[in-house]
Amino acid sequence: MVLNKIKKQGKNIIALIGILCMALSISIFGTMDISAETVTKNRGFTITPPVISVQLSPGETHTQKYNIFNDTPDHTYIGKPVVQLFTAGDDEGSAILLETNVLSTDQIKTLDWVTFSQDTYRLEPMEDIDIYVEFDVPEDLATKGHYFSIAFKTTTVEGSQDSDGITTSLREQIGTLAFMNVINPEKPATEKDLRVTSINPVKLYYTDGEVDREKTLEKYNKLIEKKDANKIYFDTLFDDVGIIYTLKVTGDLHMRPSGHIFVGDDLANPLDKIEINPDKKIAMPDQPRTFYILQPISEKIFGGQMITTQTFFLAKDGDGYETVKVETEAKFFP
């Protein structure tokens, strides 16, 4: 896995969707997209699941099983897990770990929800272990999302050797993220909405016959620095065009946007149907989240056509509860 972005804001940075990884005791967290199917792996240690997203009620206890596999020749201790809260970072899906000294009194109490079946564990080479974590939700809470990171520190047992007989000293962390929406019908969310803040075409650039994501986004960002994003047009006779769209969740709950973008001409003739967010990425409250469809949106588009996109989004609370439907329309490619 590649750490494709590193930020320094006086706080540790982690990936929202699902990767928490620290090697050799260096406190650097990379920004990566979240995928519900991703498994966090760090130098031979694997934790599953890397991300959970659940919906709970006040007074409910959720027991979560995590599995850690030691795919190394080292006899390893796992010390007491470290629990921190996190909040939304940028529109690329990053998150910011919150240090205790910036937490409110209520947030500090939230850390007490998390308890472990035991504080320390030992793993033999090629052994796995199940760790049970309980999240105890207090009574009488208002509807709100709560977000935890859990880091497990691995330490080589003194005197253990690697496959070449060399004594090793291992210090690493692997981790997981927990997204929890607490729903209280008697204290509902003050606002719960999903908005499309922008939807724009993007010219695709290729390297060795494949879409070059880095070059495509670099060219797009330079273009919107010079122009209003709503006035960007391309001639589809010569250019392959994808779509970049940004959503924003308002209120106190995270969501998993899903749905389709329907592409048609200006006479409403259907040309294409594109699934949005196929990786089931999470959109955090009050933070824009940008998604990229970096593939030609239709082979049926002719140069000079006015193209209309009708977008139908569904938003899900936590573990699949439908809450919001959004329809929007945009026109481009004159």
Order of alpha helices (4+ residues) and beta strands (2+ residues): beta-beta-beta-beta-beta-beta-beta-beta-beta-alpha-beta-beta-beta-beta-beta-beta-beta-beta-alpha-beta-beta-beta-beta-beta-beta
